[in-house]
């Protein structure tokens, strides 16, 4: 049960961090800032793809 709790806590933290990084990606002003955030996101979730914005 301990291992399960550890993994669940890890998942919850990852979800919170991803939400924070996605919000930061939306508000990123410079290309450099954007690339930094994308690197962090891919470190957490390598298969994540940025959604296409509909105009």
Secondary structure, 3 states (H helix, E strand, C coil): CHHHHHHHHHHHHHHHHHHHHHHHHHHCCCHHHHHHHHHHHHHHCCCCCCCCCCC
